[in-house]
Amino acid sequence: MNALSATPKLSRLFRLQWEPTQNNYVLLYPEGMVKLNQSAAEILKRCDGARDIPRIVDDLEQTFATTGLSGQVNDFLQSAHQRGWLV
């Protein structure tokens, strides 16, 4: 498996969208759907292929007025990459 890009983006096999019936963000793919928690959705919304990982972390920390998210965001990004969600 390739390493996670410095500017991660969703794999073209997945689509992130708000699902009103789930009252949640979901990740859709041809065989199904993954219901995301708020943290996962907020991180994936920023994985647009333009922002690098430090910028994603900075944006999350500014949005939620907190610090120290780098480790958790990096862990999630690696997990999402291993699941094939991110390239």
Secondary structure by P-SEA (a helix, b strand, c coil): cccccccccccccbbbbbbccccbbbbbcccbbbbbcaaaaaaaaaccccccaaaaaaaaaaaaccccaaaaaaaaaaaaaaacccc
